[in-house]
């Protein structure tokens, strides 16, 4: 009899713990505010069926302001999705790569090159971790980012449990906080600044053939990441985004590019290719680091053509198995309509 009562008590305890965890998770999800783009890039990444993406773009915000998957699909029929985060520290690259490969192991991985390291702020880790799919990968990423930035042990709790950071948001909740589902755009950028802002840059894109001596942590990191790519047999393409940065950063990019090529991986340097892309610093950026919708459409078209020329991905337009991509392309085209020039409309509708 006692054995039966013990089993019943254990069962009630298990049910209580399960209900508590579900409620805690739901409350934390509603209160957490990592930014809508981070949610769409990370929390909804796995909505694509395993093995259906041709390529995955890994990186920070100048990744998803650079390339728009629905536009590429509409024009070439390739399936490419961004899996990144605002302000993503370079140290986080390997964890986004690891998580994406769980469902898309055979995809081409397009990894952006950026200055190292990103300056620390609480947001840098929250943007990478808060909407990241629950997993051991997420926990390891938080641990390594916290250790890299020297975050005290107690302060790390807010990264593992975002409710600690956002518990006071009760008074500012909106209906959007209760909808964490996909917007159907396959990670395409729909931010107001991206769509509406054109900030002329005071200088042309930096061009230099000079190299620099890399700081040892940066050199070590790149060797580590390239070792991981070798060990996992990852097919990777490294992309230097066309940021309007200074020549010191351009020298760093050149040196990093040399190291990557020496390891046998291709590098597409969009700083060097800016004229071929057609980028205009006066119209195609919303700040020095990020292309706006006009620059992004040019870069998307250029990169999609490059992928077709070098990798020969099949055209999936009209394939019923990829109807969600056809829908995303139509939905994104409608969203872009008010912000397009006549020339852009003609190209997109051509």
C-alpha positions as a LaTeX table, in Angstrom:
\begin{tabular}{lrrr}
\hline
Residue & $x$ (\AA) & $y$ (\AA) & $z$ (\AA) \\
\hline
Unk1 & 0.00 & 0.00 & 0.00 \\
Unk2 & 2.78 & 2.35 & 0.91 \\
Unk3 & 4.43 & 1.60 & $-2.39$ \\
Unk4 & 1.27 & 2.63 & $-4.23$ \\
Unk5 & 1.02 & 5.90 & $-2.25$ \\
Unk6 & 4.67 & 6.63 & $-2.97$ \\
Unk7 & 4.12 & 6.14 & $-6.69$ \\
Unk8 & 1.08 & 8.43 & $-6.58$ \\
Unk9 & 3.04 & 11.13 & $-4.75$ \\
Unk10 & 5.89 & 10.87 & $-7.23$ \\
Unk11 & 3.38 & 11.10 & $-10.07$ \\
Unk12 & 1.73 & 14.22 & $-8.61$ \\
Unk13 & 5.15 & 15.76 & $-8.05$ \\
Unk14 & 6.17 & 15.04 & $-11.62$ \\
Unk15 & 2.94 & 16.57 & $-12.96$ \\
Unk16 & 3.41 & 19.66 & $-10.77$ \\
Unk17 & 6.99 & 20.09 & $-11.96$ \\
Unk18 & 5.93 & 19.70 & $-15.59$ \\
Unk19 & 3.11 & 22.24 & $-15.27$ \\
Unk20 & 5.41 & 24.66 & $-13.44$ \\
Unk21 & 8.08 & 24.38 & $-16.11$ \\
Unk22 & 5.54 & 24.92 & $-18.89$ \\
Unk23 & 4.08 & 27.98 & $-17.17$ \\
Unk24 & 7.52 & 29.37 & $-16.34$ \\
Unk25 & 8.61 & 28.90 & $-19.94$ \\
Unk26 & 5.48 & 30.59 & $-21.27$ \\
Unk27 & 5.84 & 33.60 & $-18.96$ \\
Unk28 & 9.54 & 33.92 & $-19.75$ \\
Unk29 & 8.82 & 33.75 & $-23.46$ \\
Unk30 & 6.24 & 36.54 & $-23.29$ \\
Unk31 & 8.41 & 38.83 & $-21.19$ \\
Unk32 & 11.65 & 38.27 & $-23.08$ \\
Unk33 & 12.38 & 40.98 & $-25.61$ \\
Unk34 & 15.37 & 40.14 & $-27.81$ \\
Unk35 & 14.02 & 42.13 & $-30.77$ \\
Unk36 & 11.70 & 40.90 & $-33.50$ \\
Unk37 & 14.47 & 40.24 & $-36.04$ \\
Unk38 & 16.37 & 38.07 & $-33.59$ \\
Unk39 & 13.19 & 36.08 & $-32.95$ \\
Unk40 & 12.54 & 35.60 & $-36.66$ \\
Unk41 & 16.13 & 34.64 & $-37.39$ \\
Unk42 & 16.59 & 32.25 & $-34.49$ \\
Unk43 & 13.37 & 30.98 & $-32.91$ \\
Unk44 & 11.78 & 30.16 & $-36.28$ \\
Unk45 & 14.89 & 28.86 & $-38.07$ \\
Unk46 & 13.87 & 25.22 & $-37.72$ \\
Unk47 & 10.55 & 25.75 & $-39.53$ \\
Unk48 & 12.25 & 24.64 & $-42.76$ \\
Unk49 & 12.23 & 20.89 & $-43.23$ \\
Unk50 & 15.58 & 19.21 & $-42.52$ \\
Unk51 & 17.87 & 19.16 & $-45.51$ \\
Unk52 & 15.86 & 21.64 & $-47.61$ \\
Unk53 & 18.09 & 24.72 & $-47.44$ \\
Unk54 & 20.73 & 25.24 & $-50.10$ \\
Unk55 & 22.68 & 27.61 & $-47.89$ \\
Unk56 & 22.60 & 29.23 & $-44.46$ \\
Unk57 & 24.07 & 32.67 & $-43.73$ \\
Unk58 & 25.75 & 32.89 & $-40.33$ \\
Unk59 & 26.69 & 36.22 & $-38.79$ \\
Unk60 & 25.67 & 39.51 & $-37.25$ \\
Unk61 & 23.30 & 42.21 & $-38.43$ \\
Unk62 & 25.26 & 43.03 & $-41.58$ \\
Unk63 & 24.41 & 39.49 & $-42.68$ \\
Unk64 & 20.64 & 39.85 & $-42.63$ \\
Unk65 & 20.69 & 43.42 & $-43.91$ \\
Unk66 & 22.82 & 42.18 & $-46.81$ \\
Unk67 & 20.90 & 39.15 & $-48.07$ \\
Unk68 & 17.14 & 38.59 & $-48.38$ \\
Unk69 & 16.20 & 34.96 & $-48.95$ \\
Unk70 & 12.71 & 35.50 & $-50.43$ \\
Unk71 & 14.13 & 37.85 & $-53.09$ \\
Unk72 & 16.82 & 35.32 & $-54.03$ \\
Unk73 & 14.17 & 32.60 & $-54.26$ \\
Unk74 & 11.92 & 34.73 & $-56.46$ \\
Unk75 & 14.75 & 35.40 & $-58.90$ \\
Unk76 & 16.70 & 32.12 & $-58.89$ \\
Unk77 & 14.70 & 29.52 & $-56.97$ \\
Unk78 & 17.43 & 28.89 & $-54.38$ \\
Unk79 & 16.63 & 28.46 & $-50.69$ \\
Unk80 & 18.98 & 30.49 & $-48.51$ \\
Unk81 & 18.15 & 31.56 & $-45.00$ \\
Unk82 & 19.97 & 33.78 & $-42.50$ \\
Unk83 & 20.59 & 32.45 & $-39.00$ \\
Unk84 & 22.22 & 35.26 & $-37.05$ \\
Unk85 & 21.76 & 37.94 & $-34.44$ \\
Unk86 & 22.18 & 41.65 & $-33.86$ \\
Unk87 & 25.68 & 42.52 & $-32.66$ \\
Unk88 & 26.76 & 38.91 & $-32.86$ \\
Unk89 & 30.20 & 38.45 & $-31.28$ \\
Unk90 & 32.61 & 36.54 & $-33.48$ \\
Unk91 & 32.96 & 33.99 & $-30.68$ \\
Unk92 & 29.28 & 33.04 & $-31.19$ \\
Unk93 & 29.74 & 32.01 & $-34.83$ \\
Unk94 & 30.61 & 28.39 & $-34.06$ \\
Unk95 & 27.47 & 27.89 & $-31.95$ \\
Unk96 & 25.11 & 29.27 & $-34.59$ \\
Unk97 & 26.90 & 27.01 & $-37.06$ \\
Unk98 & 26.55 & 23.99 & $-34.76$ \\
Unk99 & 22.83 & 24.61 & $-34.17$ \\
Unk100 & 22.02 & 25.14 & $-37.84$ \\
Unk101 & 23.79 & 21.93 & $-38.84$ \\
Unk102 & 21.44 & 19.90 & $-36.65$ \\
Unk103 & 18.74 & 20.28 & $-39.31$ \\
Unk104 & 20.73 & 21.44 & $-42.37$ \\
Unk105 & 23.94 & 19.38 & $-42.25$ \\
Unk106 & 24.59 & 19.43 & $-45.99$ \\
Unk107 & 23.93 & 23.11 & $-46.65$ \\
Unk108 & 26.56 & 25.53 & $-47.83$ \\
Unk109 & 27.46 & 27.79 & $-44.91$ \\
Unk110 & 28.01 & 31.45 & $-45.74$ \\
Unk111 & 29.96 & 32.95 & $-42.84$ \\
Unk112 & 30.57 & 36.67 & $-42.62$ \\
Unk113 & 33.90 & 38.20 & $-41.66$ \\
Unk114 & 33.81 & 41.03 & $-39.13$ \\
Unk115 & 36.12 & 43.00 & $-36.81$ \\
Unk116 & 37.01 & 41.24 & $-33.56$ \\
Unk117 & 35.88 & 41.38 & $-30.85$ \\
Unk118 & 32.50 & 43.07 & $-30.62$ \\
Unk119 & 32.42 & 45.51 & $-27.73$ \\
Unk120 & 30.69 & 44.13 & $-24.68$ \\
Unk121 & 27.23 & 45.16 & $-23.59$ \\
Unk122 & 24.47 & 43.10 & $-22.00$ \\
Unk123 & 22.58 & 43.30 & $-25.28$ \\
Unk124 & 25.40 & 41.61 & $-27.20$ \\
Unk125 & 24.82 & 38.35 & $-25.34$ \\
Unk126 & 21.04 & 38.73 & $-24.95$ \\
Unk127 & 20.56 & 39.26 & $-28.69$ \\
Unk128 & 22.48 & 36.09 & $-29.45$ \\
Unk129 & 21.05 & 33.93 & $-26.66$ \\
Unk130 & 17.49 & 34.98 & $-25.74$ \\
Unk131 & 15.76 & 33.67 & $-28.87$ \\
Unk132 & 18.29 & 30.93 & $-29.60$ \\
Unk133 & 16.62 & 27.49 & $-29.70$ \\
Unk134 & 16.72 & 25.79 & $-26.27$ \\
Unk135 & 19.63 & 23.36 & $-26.38$ \\
Unk136 & 22.95 & 22.42 & $-24.86$ \\
Unk137 & 24.47 & 24.48 & $-27.67$ \\
Unk138 & 22.77 & 27.57 & $-26.27$ \\
Unk139 & 24.06 & 26.87 & $-22.77$ \\
Unk140 & 27.61 & 26.38 & $-24.02$ \\
Unk141 & 27.43 & 29.57 & $-26.06$ \\
Unk142 & 26.30 & 31.59 & $-23.04$ \\
Unk143 & 29.08 & 30.08 & $-20.94$ \\
Unk144 & 31.79 & 30.87 & $-23.48$ \\
Unk145 & 30.53 & 34.39 & $-24.25$ \\
Unk146 & 30.26 & 35.19 & $-20.55$ \\
Unk147 & 33.75 & 33.86 & $-19.92$ \\
Unk148 & 35.17 & 35.74 & $-22.90$ \\
Unk149 & 33.74 & 39.04 & $-21.67$ \\
Unk150 & 34.53 & 38.34 & $-18.01$ \\
Unk151 & 30.91 & 38.47 & $-16.87$ \\
Unk152 & 30.69 & 37.67 & $-13.11$ \\
Unk153 & 29.08 & 34.34 & $-12.33$ \\
Unk154 & 25.98 & 35.82 & $-10.67$ \\
Unk155 & 25.34 & 38.19 & $-13.59$ \\
Unk156 & 25.30 & 35.25 & $-15.98$ \\
Unk157 & 21.99 & 34.01 & $-14.54$ \\
Unk158 & 20.12 & 36.62 & $-16.61$ \\
Unk159 & 21.46 & 35.05 & $-19.83$ \\
Unk160 & 20.50 & 31.51 & $-18.88$ \\
Unk161 & 17.09 & 32.66 & $-17.57$ \\
Unk162 & 16.04 & 35.83 & $-19.43$ \\
Unk163 & 13.09 & 36.27 & $-17.05$ \\
Unk164 & 15.62 & 37.65 & $-14.55$ \\
Unk165 & 16.43 & 40.44 & $-17.01$ \\
Unk166 & 12.93 & 41.15 & $-18.28$ \\
Unk167 & 10.66 & 40.45 & $-15.29$ \\
Unk168 & 9.75 & 44.15 & $-14.93$ \\
Unk169 & 8.23 & 44.38 & $-18.43$ \\
Unk170 & 4.70 & 43.59 & $-17.24$ \\
Unk171 & 3.56 & 47.17 & $-17.64$ \\
Unk172 & 4.86 & 47.56 & $-21.18$ \\
Unk173 & 3.57 & 44.34 & $-22.77$ \\
Unk174 & 1.88 & 44.59 & $-26.15$ \\
Unk175 & $-0.03$ & 42.09 & $-28.26$ \\
Unk176 & 3.14 & 41.39 & $-30.22$ \\
Unk177 & 4.78 & 39.92 & $-27.14$ \\
Unk178 & 2.24 & 37.09 & $-27.18$ \\
Unk179 & 3.01 & 36.08 & $-30.78$ \\
Unk180 & 6.36 & 34.38 & $-31.18$ \\
Unk181 & 5.45 & 32.53 & $-34.35$ \\
Unk182 & 6.98 & 32.97 & $-37.75$ \\
Unk183 & 6.01 & 35.97 & $-39.86$ \\
Unk184 & 6.48 & 33.79 & $-42.93$ \\
Unk185 & 9.35 & 35.84 & $-44.38$ \\
Unk186 & 12.10 & 33.25 & $-43.93$ \\
Unk187 & 14.25 & 35.62 & $-41.89$ \\
Unk188 & 14.08 & 38.50 & $-44.37$ \\
Unk189 & 14.65 & 41.95 & $-42.89$ \\
Unk190 & 11.51 & 44.01 & $-42.43$ \\
Unk191 & 12.86 & 46.58 & $-39.98$ \\
Unk192 & 11.67 & 50.16 & $-40.27$ \\
Unk193 & 15.17 & 51.63 & $-40.39$ \\
Unk194 & 16.25 & 49.11 & $-43.03$ \\
Unk195 & 13.26 & 49.98 & $-45.21$ \\
Unk196 & 12.99 & 53.72 & $-44.73$ \\
Unk197 & 16.45 & 55.16 & $-44.05$ \\
Unk198 & 19.13 & 56.18 & $-46.54$ \\
Unk199 & 22.10 & 57.81 & $-44.80$ \\
Unk200 & 24.76 & 59.10 & $-47.20$ \\
Unk201 & 28.20 & 57.93 & $-46.16$ \\
Unk202 & 30.95 & 60.55 & $-45.92$ \\
Unk203 & 33.46 & 58.39 & $-47.78$ \\
Unk204 & 33.65 & 55.71 & $-50.39$ \\
Unk205 & 34.09 & 52.12 & $-49.37$ \\
Unk206 & 37.67 & 51.61 & $-48.12$ \\
Unk207 & 39.95 & 49.96 & $-50.65$ \\
Unk208 & 43.48 & 48.86 & $-49.85$ \\
Unk209 & 45.78 & 46.01 & $-50.76$ \\
Unk210 & 47.68 & 46.35 & $-47.49$ \\
Unk211 & 47.73 & 43.74 & $-44.76$ \\
Unk212 & 48.24 & 43.93 & $-41.01$ \\
Unk213 & 49.48 & 41.78 & $-38.15$ \\
Unk214 & 46.50 & 40.16 & $-36.47$ \\
Unk215 & 46.16 & 40.31 & $-32.71$ \\
Unk216 & 46.86 & 36.84 & $-31.34$ \\
Unk217 & 43.30 & 36.24 & $-30.01$ \\
Unk218 & 41.92 & 36.99 & $-33.48$ \\
Unk219 & 44.45 & 34.75 & $-35.22$ \\
Unk220 & 43.73 & 31.97 & $-32.73$ \\
Unk221 & 39.98 & 32.33 & $-33.16$ \\
Unk222 & 40.08 & 32.01 & $-36.94$ \\
Unk223 & 42.32 & 28.96 & $-36.75$ \\
Unk224 & 39.87 & 27.45 & $-34.27$ \\
Unk225 & 36.83 & 28.13 & $-36.46$ \\
Unk226 & 38.56 & 26.80 & $-39.57$ \\
Unk227 & 39.62 & 23.70 & $-37.65$ \\
Unk228 & 35.96 & 23.13 & $-36.74$ \\
Unk229 & 34.95 & 23.46 & $-40.40$ \\
Unk230 & 37.65 & 20.95 & $-41.38$ \\
Unk231 & 36.69 & 18.44 & $-38.70$ \\
Unk232 & 32.97 & 18.59 & $-39.53$ \\
Unk233 & 33.51 & 18.55 & $-43.30$ \\
Unk234 & 31.57 & 21.80 & $-43.68$ \\
Unk235 & 31.30 & 23.39 & $-47.09$ \\
Unk236 & 31.80 & 27.07 & $-46.32$ \\
Unk237 & 31.96 & 30.36 & $-48.18$ \\
Unk238 & 33.31 & 33.33 & $-46.26$ \\
Unk239 & 31.94 & 36.76 & $-47.16$ \\
Unk240 & 33.42 & 40.16 & $-46.36$ \\
Unk241 & 30.41 & 42.50 & $-46.12$ \\
Unk242 & 30.65 & 45.87 & $-47.89$ \\
Unk243 & 30.74 & 48.01 & $-44.75$ \\
Unk244 & 31.84 & 51.64 & $-44.95$ \\
Unk245 & 34.51 & 51.11 & $-42.33$ \\
Unk246 & 38.04 & 52.50 & $-42.01$ \\
Unk247 & 41.18 & 51.28 & $-43.74$ \\
Unk248 & 42.45 & 49.60 & $-40.57$ \\
Unk249 & 39.45 & 47.29 & $-40.67$ \\
Unk250 & 39.94 & 46.73 & $-44.41$ \\
Unk251 & 43.54 & 45.65 & $-43.72$ \\
Unk252 & 42.27 & 43.23 & $-41.08$ \\
Unk253 & 39.75 & 41.81 & $-43.53$ \\
Unk254 & 42.50 & 41.33 & $-46.13$ \\
Unk255 & 44.70 & 39.47 & $-43.65$ \\
Unk256 & 41.86 & 37.28 & $-42.38$ \\
Unk257 & 40.91 & 36.55 & $-45.99$ \\
Unk258 & 44.46 & 35.39 & $-46.70$ \\
Unk259 & 44.30 & 32.97 & $-43.77$ \\
Unk260 & 40.95 & 31.58 & $-44.86$ \\
Unk261 & 42.09 & 31.05 & $-48.46$ \\
Unk262 & 45.28 & 29.39 & $-47.23$ \\
Unk263 & 43.08 & 26.81 & $-45.51$ \\
Unk264 & 41.29 & 26.05 & $-48.78$ \\
Unk265 & 38.04 & 27.98 & $-48.31$ \\
Unk266 & 36.75 & 30.59 & $-50.78$ \\
Unk267 & 36.35 & 34.23 & $-49.77$ \\
Unk268 & 33.94 & 36.59 & $-51.52$ \\
Unk269 & 35.10 & 40.11 & $-50.69$ \\
Unk270 & 32.21 & 42.49 & $-51.31$ \\
Unk271 & 34.41 & 45.45 & $-50.44$ \\
Unk272 & 36.47 & 44.62 & $-53.51$ \\
Unk273 & 33.32 & 43.80 & $-55.49$ \\
Unk274 & 31.35 & 46.91 & $-54.49$ \\
Unk275 & 31.35 & 48.35 & $-58.00$ \\
Unk276 & 30.28 & 45.02 & $-59.51$ \\
Unk277 & 27.48 & 44.83 & $-56.94$ \\
Unk278 & 26.49 & 48.38 & $-57.88$ \\
Unk279 & 26.55 & 49.80 & $-54.37$ \\
Unk280 & 26.30 & 53.57 & $-53.97$ \\
Unk281 & 27.48 & 54.89 & $-50.56$ \\
Unk282 & 25.18 & 57.88 & $-51.02$ \\
Unk283 & 21.94 & 55.91 & $-51.29$ \\
Unk284 & 22.40 & 52.27 & $-50.30$ \\
Unk285 & 23.20 & 52.38 & $-46.56$ \\
Unk286 & 21.29 & 53.21 & $-43.40$ \\
Unk287 & 24.55 & 53.54 & $-41.48$ \\
Unk288 & 28.20 & 52.82 & $-42.10$ \\
Unk289 & 27.90 & 49.13 & $-41.27$ \\
Unk290 & 24.59 & 48.20 & $-42.88$ \\
Unk291 & 23.02 & 48.30 & $-46.31$ \\
Unk292 & 19.43 & 49.49 & $-46.47$ \\
Unk293 & 16.76 & 47.88 & $-48.64$ \\
Unk294 & 18.22 & 49.40 & $-51.82$ \\
Unk295 & 21.74 & 48.17 & $-51.16$ \\
Unk296 & 20.46 & 44.84 & $-49.93$ \\
Unk297 & 18.52 & 44.15 & $-53.13$ \\
Unk298 & 21.71 & 44.72 & $-55.13$ \\
Unk299 & 23.80 & 42.55 & $-52.84$ \\
Unk300 & 21.17 & 39.80 & $-52.75$ \\
Unk301 & 21.04 & 39.65 & $-56.52$ \\
Unk302 & 24.84 & 39.61 & $-56.79$ \\
Unk303 & 25.29 & 36.88 & $-54.17$ \\
Unk304 & 22.43 & 34.76 & $-55.54$ \\
Unk305 & 24.00 & 34.86 & $-59.02$ \\
Unk306 & 27.37 & 33.97 & $-57.50$ \\
Unk307 & 25.85 & 30.96 & $-55.73$ \\
Unk308 & 24.17 & 29.78 & $-58.92$ \\
Unk309 & 27.38 & 30.16 & $-60.94$ \\
Unk310 & 29.60 & 28.39 & $-58.41$ \\
Unk311 & 27.31 & 25.82 & $-56.77$ \\
Unk312 & 24.57 & 25.12 & $-59.31$ \\
Unk313 & 21.65 & 24.87 & $-56.89$ \\
Unk314 & 18.39 & 23.66 & $-58.44$ \\
Unk315 & 15.57 & 26.08 & $-59.19$ \\
Unk316 & 12.74 & 25.19 & $-56.82$ \\
Unk317 & 10.18 & 27.79 & $-57.91$ \\
Unk318 & 6.81 & 26.18 & $-58.47$ \\
Unk319 & 7.81 & 22.98 & $-56.66$ \\
Unk320 & 4.91 & 22.11 & $-54.30$ \\
Unk321 & 7.42 & 21.01 & $-51.67$ \\
Unk322 & 8.65 & 24.61 & $-51.53$ \\
Unk323 & 5.29 & 26.38 & $-51.68$ \\
Unk324 & 6.12 & 28.19 & $-48.44$ \\
Unk325 & 9.08 & 29.83 & $-50.21$ \\
Unk326 & 6.88 & 30.94 & $-53.10$ \\
Unk327 & 4.51 & 32.42 & $-50.54$ \\
Unk328 & 7.34 & 34.13 & $-48.66$ \\
Unk329 & 8.58 & 35.67 & $-51.91$ \\
Unk330 & 5.13 & 37.06 & $-52.72$ \\
Unk331 & 4.58 & 38.32 & $-49.18$ \\
Unk332 & 7.98 & 40.04 & $-49.04$ \\
Unk333 & 7.49 & 41.62 & $-52.46$ \\
Unk334 & 4.23 & 43.16 & $-51.24$ \\
Unk335 & 5.90 & 44.41 & $-48.07$ \\
Unk336 & 8.70 & 46.08 & $-50.07$ \\
Unk337 & 6.37 & 47.77 & $-52.55$ \\
Unk338 & 6.04 & 51.21 & $-50.87$ \\
Unk339 & 9.81 & 51.56 & $-50.51$ \\
Unk340 & 10.96 & 50.63 & $-54.01$ \\
Unk341 & 12.10 & 52.81 & $-56.87$ \\
Unk342 & 10.61 & 52.27 & $-60.32$ \\
Unk343 & 13.83 & 50.58 & $-61.41$ \\
Unk344 & 13.74 & 48.21 & $-58.46$ \\
Unk345 & 10.10 & 47.33 & $-59.15$ \\
Unk346 & 10.94 & 46.52 & $-62.75$ \\
Unk347 & 13.83 & 44.27 & $-61.72$ \\
Unk348 & 11.81 & 42.44 & $-59.09$ \\
Unk349 & 8.85 & 41.96 & $-61.42$ \\
Unk350 & 10.97 & 41.14 & $-64.45$ \\
\hline
\end{tabular}
